[in-house]
């Protein structure tokens, strides 16, 4: 995981937007503070994946709290339509075509939150092409930062898949149990 974080830091200068993927079933437990340091001042979109498995009242509470912090959070299911996420990226890329001639997005998150599934869904939606990122039911399928994956043509938008990065230490027992129960 340290290798994955280093690869992400090395790529950061070429990235325009970070999509931090979290698990909607455990919205607080799937936050990795390592990403706060990694992202810094880059634009960030927080996507709570697997929303079909999370109670609606939890989703509403999280969205209210994120709005208070002036952070953008979206609940989605990567196995279904994700065009709203792509629309946000396209809007940002179109704001300044000189600054963003090729818009790059890095997808980060803890293991098994659905980063690669989200990338595949965005690719299906944006360029109507098949799977580009390997997925699996177990954590650790993605082992290194991928090469750029095209997900939209005009403006050109590319994604980077990254390995899941777990917190080095989970001090709270309940958080550790939640993370273990969801298969992270």
N, C-alpha and C positions, 0 to 999 in steps of 0.2 A: 504494500500500500504506500510505503514511503517512495518507492520508485514511481508509482502512478502519480502521486502528488508532485514529484519533481518534474515529470513530463508535462503535467498540467501547467505548472509555473513557467516552464520553458515556452509553452505555446501562448501564454496569456497576452503577450504584446500583439499578437495577430487576431485576437478575439474581440468582437464588437458587442456581444451579448452572452450572458451566462444564463442557461436554464438549469436551475437547481431542482432536481427531482426528489420529492419526498414521498413517503407512503401515507396515503390518506387514512389508513386504519390506525396509525399511530403518529399523528401530526407533530407532536412535540418530541417524541422519542426518536424520530427519524431526522432530526436536525443535527448536523455535524458542524460544530464550531470551527473546524479546520477550514471549511469553505468561506467563513467570514473573513479570515485572514487571506485566503487565496484570492477571493473576488475583489476585495478592496473597494475601489470606487467605480468599477465596471457596472454597466447596466445589467440588472438581474431580473429574471422572471422566475417566480417560484411556482412549480407545478406539483400538485398533490395527485399522484397517480393512484390507480386502483380505487377510485372514488366509488365505483359500483359496490365495493365491499365495506364502505364506511357509512355510518349513520348520518343522515342529512343534518341533524341538529349539531353534530360535531363540525361538519363542514361550515355551517352558518356561523358558529362561534369563531372558528379559525379565520374566516373571511372578514368578520367584524374586527378582530384583533389585528389582522394584517393591514386593514384599511387605516386603523388608528396609527400604525407605524409607517403609513404611506408607502407600503410595499404592495406590489401586485402579486396576487396569488390566484391560481386557477385550479379547480378540481376537474379531473378528467379520468377517462379510462382509455388507455392506449390501444385497447382492442376495438375501440369504436372510433367515431369521427373526431379528429383533433384540429379541424380547420381553424378554430378560434385562436389556437396557439400560433399557427402559421400566419394568420392575419396580423397578429401583433408584430411578429418579426418583419413581415413585409412592410407594415406601416413605418417601423423604425428605419428600415433600409431605404425606403423611398423619401424620407425626410431630407436627406442630403446625399444625392447620388455621387457627388464628387468625393465626399468623405467615405462613402461606402460603395465603391465600385464593385466590390465582392464582399458581401456581408457574411461574417463567420460567427457561428454560435458554438459554444462548448456546452455539452450536457454533462452535468456532474451530479453526484448523489452517492448515498451509501449503497452497499451491495444489495441487489435483488429488489430495488424499488421500481424497476421498469424503464431504465434509461434507454436501453437498446430497443425495447418495444416501442417506446415513444418515438425514437428516431425512425424506425421502420414505418410507423403510422404517418409521421410527417412526410416521409418520402413518398408513400402511397398517395397521400393527399396532394402534395405539391407537384410531383412530376409523373405520377401514375406508374411508378416502377415498383418492383418487388423488393424483397428483403435485402438490406445492405449490411445490417449489424446482426451478429449471432446472438441468439437469445436462449435461455434455458431456465428451468424451474429452480435450479440451484444457484447460489451466489458464486461469482468468480468466473463467469463465462468470458467476459471481456478482461483481458490481462494487460493491455497497454492502450495508450491513446491511439485512436484509429487515424487513418488518413481522412481527408475531407470527403464528405458524402454530400452530393448535390441533392437538395430538397425543393428547390424552386428555381425557375429559369429567369424570369424578368421581374425584379432584379435578381441577379444570381445570389442564391443563399446556400451556404454550405454548413454542415454540422460536423462536429468532432465527437465521437463516442469516447467515453473515458471509463477506466476501471472503477468499480465501487470502492469507496474509501471509508472504512470504518473508523470510529473514534478509537484512539489508542487505549483509552480506559473509560469505562462507563461507571462512574462513582455511585449512581443510584441503582439500588437493587431492582426496583419496579421497572425502571427504564430498560435495564439489562434483560429482564424477563420478557418484556414486550417485544424487544428486538429479536430475542431468541424465538419466541412463539411465531413471529411473522416470517421466519426463515432468512433473516438477514445474516 
